[in-house]
């Protein structure tokens, strides 16, 4: 062991311990503030133990690694590994479990979310924010900044340039409470009972006629008012517009333009021929003919 006051250095040579040439040299230099472990053909290792004499920090110059508890800094592969987190300098990546930051690909992947700097896009599962196309696409919803439009499926279009809100479907409906005893389907003509609930129309020229249950065939409601999600005792009743309706031609063949009213056939309308009784009981006009029997035909709902 040597103390050099000129250089403020404490030097421990391998011969200070024994003649084994594999022992390293340890040098503490106060001038440079450095600690050197190794030399004389031997790689140096610095080990810092905790109070249980467990190696908490190990600097291994031979392996070019620094181990801090469960974390590993590996100079050979240019990586920092901290359990589920990996910083890879060669791949230019940071991997954090299900999160990957990839500098080469200019991407950040977080599970079902992908930020793609090359494509100028953000993918969120089936959703896509596209900076190049100036669009946000969320499955059936498309926000198009170039066209200044919002598409919601094939049914709704909001056009900022034209100043239009376009509802592609046919009728305007409102949710009404239905009587518990009723088991009805779209296209059924409904009337009000004494409690204000819907029942099938089954009385000719019924002034309590309220509308037609919307959604039969190829005609769906364009607008539904009063919707309460999760209420099975409510149905959308078409109050205005085109709707497919159950019609019984046994009371007279139906022509386009004929006025329609309730019939004795439950849930069906018929041709209104009595003009006096028709006042207040007409549900609308036929938009299609029916010569005989019962069927669904399109009607224009217009209570009068």
TORLONU-749649 format. One line per field, with one value per residue (C-alpha): y, x, z. Coordinates in nm, 3 decimals. Each point is the difference from the previous one (the first is absolute). Layout:
<atoms>
Y: (Y, ...)
X: (X, ...)
Z: (Z, ...)
</atoms>
This chain:
<atoms>
Y: (0.000, 0.342, 0.351, 0.263, 0.345, 0.171, -0.149, -0.048, -0.365, -0.318, -0.300, -0.364, -0.229, -0.367, -0.079, 0.165, -0.307, -0.294, -0.102, -0.108, 0.200, -0.023, 0.248, 0.345, 0.335, 0.248, 0.368, 0.297, 0.331, 0.313, 0.236, -0.142, -0.126, -0.341, -0.358, -0.252, -0.372, -0.233, 0.018, -0.220, -0.225, -0.040, 0.145, 0.201, -0.053, 0.230, -0.162, 0.195, -0.225, 0.083, -0.063, -0.367, -0.045, -0.036, 0.147, 0.302, 0.175, -0.173, 0.177, -0.272, 0.142, -0.341, -0.062, 0.373, -0.018, 0.193, -0.191, 0.196, -0.239, -0.153, 0.268, -0.065, 0.246, -0.209, 0.187, -0.290, 0.004, 0.369, -0.072, 0.095, -0.277, 0.075, -0.293, 0.072, 0.313, -0.031, 0.293, -0.130, 0.245, -0.219, -0.044, 0.360, -0.131, 0.026, -0.302, 0.032, -0.317, 0.061, 0.344, 0.035, 0.324, -0.070, 0.283, -0.162, -0.058, 0.327, -0.190, -0.025, -0.313, -0.022, -0.317, 0.074, 0.358, 0.072, 0.345, -0.015, 0.301, -0.111, -0.039, 0.295, -0.224, -0.114, -0.341, -0.077, -0.352, 0.047, 0.379, 0.204, 0.362, 0.074, 0.328, -0.028, -0.054, 0.239, -0.265, -0.179, -0.342, -0.187, -0.303, 0.121, 0.366, 0.212, 0.362, 0.141, 0.333, 0.050, -0.045, 0.163, -0.296, -0.250, -0.339, -0.226, -0.333, 0.025, 0.160, 0.345, 0.264, 0.341, 0.220, 0.323, 0.138, -0.050, 0.079, -0.323, -0.275, -0.294, -0.290, -0.278, -0.204, 0.068, 0.089, 0.210, -0.221, 0.037, -0.264, -0.081, -0.233, -0.312, -0.192, -0.310, -0.227, 0.096, -0.199, 0.201, 0.038, 0.282, 0.107, -0.045, 0.279, 0.116, 0.190, 0.143, -0.172, 0.173, 0.008, 0.170, -0.315, -0.156, -0.290, -0.146, 0.185, -0.234, 0.233, 0.150, 0.378, 0.019, 0.362, -0.121, -0.113, 0.114, -0.127, -0.300, -0.187, 0.105, -0.221, -0.252, -0.122, 0.233, 0.321, 0.091, 0.303, 0.304, 0.166, -0.148, 0.232, -0.084, -0.301, -0.160, -0.265, -0.331, 0.045, -0.307, 0.132, 0.282, -0.011, 0.263, 0.123, 0.165, 0.331, 0.153, -0.108, -0.327, -0.330, -0.354, -0.079, -0.306, 0.039, -0.213, 0.037, -0.209, 0.325, 0.139, -0.015, 0.260, 0.246, 0.251, 0.313, -0.167, 0.121, -0.272, -0.062, -0.272, -0.321, -0.290, -0.205, 0.049, 0.217, 0.059, 0.303, 0.005, 0.239, 0.285, 0.029, 0.170, 0.364, 0.094, -0.275, 0.065, 0.340, -0.047, -0.369, 0.017, -0.116, 0.092, -0.070, -0.314, 0.024, -0.339, -0.211, -0.318, -0.171, -0.276, -0.170, 0.127, 0.132, 0.269, 0.306, 0.339, 0.277, 0.368, 0.052, 0.319, -0.018, 0.195)
X: (0.000, 0.128, -0.110, 0.119, -0.046, 0.107, -0.289, -0.229, -0.030, -0.052, 0.118, -0.066, 0.216, -0.058, 0.320, -0.143, -0.223, 0.201, 0.199, -0.305, 0.027, -0.378, -0.069, -0.104, 0.145, -0.220, 0.079, -0.168, 0.102, -0.096, 0.118, -0.229, -0.262, 0.023, -0.005, 0.173, -0.055, 0.196, 0.318, 0.303, -0.195, -0.298, -0.350, -0.140, -0.326, -0.168, -0.255, -0.221, -0.183, -0.306, -0.037, -0.081, 0.332, -0.191, 0.154, -0.225, 0.216, 0.263, 0.216, 0.166, 0.258, 0.073, -0.364, -0.056, -0.309, -0.147, -0.251, -0.216, -0.229, -0.216, 0.100, 0.277, 0.198, 0.175, 0.267, 0.061, -0.352, -0.057, -0.306, -0.156, -0.226, -0.232, -0.237, -0.285, 0.178, 0.274, 0.192, 0.180, 0.253, 0.083, -0.363, -0.079, -0.295, -0.158, -0.215, -0.224, -0.208, -0.282, 0.142, 0.267, 0.169, 0.185, 0.227, 0.093, -0.359, -0.113, -0.277, -0.144, -0.206, -0.208, -0.206, -0.283, 0.125, 0.268, 0.149, 0.170, 0.220, 0.090, -0.361, -0.111, -0.269, -0.136, -0.167, -0.232, -0.127, -0.242, 0.026, 0.240, 0.112, 0.162, 0.192, 0.073, -0.363, -0.119, -0.245, -0.110, -0.147, -0.170, -0.158, -0.337, 0.079, 0.218, 0.101, 0.137, 0.174, 0.062, -0.364, -0.117, -0.231, -0.093, -0.126, -0.170, -0.047, -0.207, -0.291, 0.117, 0.205, 0.087, 0.130, 0.160, 0.048, -0.361, -0.134, -0.201, -0.075, -0.114, -0.187, -0.003, -0.274, -0.367, -0.223, -0.004, -0.088, -0.039, 0.034, -0.332, -0.079, -0.180, -0.262, 0.154, -0.262, 0.104, 0.248, 0.043, 0.247, 0.107, -0.270, -0.282, -0.258, -0.033, -0.263, -0.007, -0.181, -0.150, 0.343, 0.162, 0.195, 0.015, -0.219, -0.070, -0.266, -0.296, -0.299, -0.101, 0.035, 0.165, 0.064, 0.262, 0.229, 0.356, 0.232, 0.188, 0.284, 0.306, 0.265, -0.190, 0.160, 0.246, -0.129, 0.176, -0.051, 0.209, -0.058, -0.119, -0.114, -0.034, 0.233, 0.076, 0.270, -0.076, -0.379, -0.151, -0.354, 0.046, -0.022, 0.074, -0.327, 0.015, -0.187, 0.102, 0.164, 0.019, -0.044, -0.095, -0.341, -0.224, -0.301, -0.313, -0.162, -0.304, -0.186, 0.080, 0.298, 0.267, 0.124, 0.284, -0.130, -0.287, -0.061, 0.055, -0.156, -0.013, -0.191, -0.152, 0.309, 0.236, 0.299, -0.110, -0.134, -0.264, -0.123, -0.201, -0.329, -0.226, 0.106, -0.195, 0.153, 0.341, 0.038, 0.254, 0.060, 0.208, 0.358, 0.133, 0.011, 0.089, 0.323, -0.050, -0.295, -0.147, -0.278, -0.082, 0.109, 0.228, 0.350, 0.253, -0.011, 0.170, -0.222, 0.049, -0.085, -0.203, -0.247, -0.320)
Z: (0.000, -0.093, 0.091, -0.246, 0.162, -0.319, -0.197, 0.302, -0.097, 0.200, -0.201, 0.089, -0.210, -0.058, 0.192, 0.312, 0.041, -0.136, -0.299, -0.199, -0.321, -0.057, 0.281, -0.129, 0.077, 0.188, -0.022, 0.173, -0.154, 0.194, -0.276, -0.266, 0.246, -0.162, 0.121, -0.226, 0.043, -0.224, -0.198, -0.042, -0.233, 0.233, -0.051, 0.287, 0.180, 0.252, 0.232, 0.242, 0.245, 0.207, 0.374, -0.066, -0.183, -0.327, -0.314, -0.059, -0.260, -0.217, -0.258, -0.209, -0.245, -0.152, -0.095, -0.059, 0.221, 0.290, 0.210, 0.244, 0.181, -0.276, -0.253, -0.252, -0.212, -0.266, -0.194, -0.241, -0.141, 0.078, 0.212, 0.333, 0.129, 0.292, 0.029, -0.242, -0.130, -0.262, -0.149, -0.310, -0.144, -0.301, -0.103, 0.105, 0.199, 0.345, 0.085, 0.305, 0.015, -0.248, -0.088, -0.269, -0.104, -0.325, -0.110, -0.332, -0.107, 0.166, 0.175, 0.349, 0.061, 0.318, -0.021, -0.244, -0.057, -0.262, -0.065, -0.342, -0.068, -0.355, -0.109, 0.218, 0.149, 0.336, 0.005, 0.294, -0.055, -0.291, 0.030, -0.214, 0.022, -0.335, -0.011, -0.374, -0.097, 0.275, 0.118, 0.316, -0.075, 0.285, -0.160, -0.126, 0.085, -0.231, 0.067, -0.326, 0.048, -0.374, -0.094, 0.326, 0.058, 0.270, -0.122, 0.257, -0.173, -0.317, 0.185, 0.116, -0.181, 0.145, -0.285, 0.119, -0.352, -0.104, 0.348, -0.004, 0.249, -0.212, 0.161, -0.258, 0.172, -0.037, 0.295, 0.314, 0.297, 0.375, 0.270, 0.168, 0.287, -0.112, 0.196, 0.166, -0.158, -0.353, -0.210, -0.317, -0.286, -0.232, -0.244, 0.253, 0.030, 0.361, 0.199, 0.353, 0.290, 0.303, 0.170, -0.297, -0.091, -0.343, -0.105, -0.342, -0.193, -0.044, -0.029, -0.338, -0.022, 0.345, 0.097, 0.249, -0.280, 0.082, -0.274, -0.143, 0.169, -0.196, -0.159, -0.212, -0.323, -0.169, 0.162, 0.326, 0.224, -0.090, 0.336, 0.330, 0.280, 0.368, -0.021, 0.339, -0.030, 0.173, 0.020, -0.168, 0.058, -0.251, -0.382, -0.268, -0.147, -0.342, 0.025, -0.333, -0.325, -0.195, 0.180, -0.097, 0.148, 0.032, -0.232, -0.047, -0.345, 0.098, 0.070, -0.344, -0.238, 0.067, -0.260, 0.028, 0.171, 0.187, 0.354, 0.261, 0.339, 0.264, -0.072, 0.192, -0.091, 0.296, -0.088, -0.362, -0.184, -0.273, -0.263, 0.154, -0.192, 0.258, -0.012, 0.313, 0.213, -0.156, 0.169, 0.281, -0.078, -0.320, 0.050, -0.344, -0.375, -0.191, -0.200, -0.159, -0.120, 0.151, -0.194, 0.247, 0.322, 0.273, -0.057, 0.083, -0.224, 0.032, 0.131, 0.074, 0.367, 0.043, 0.288, -0.069)
</atoms>
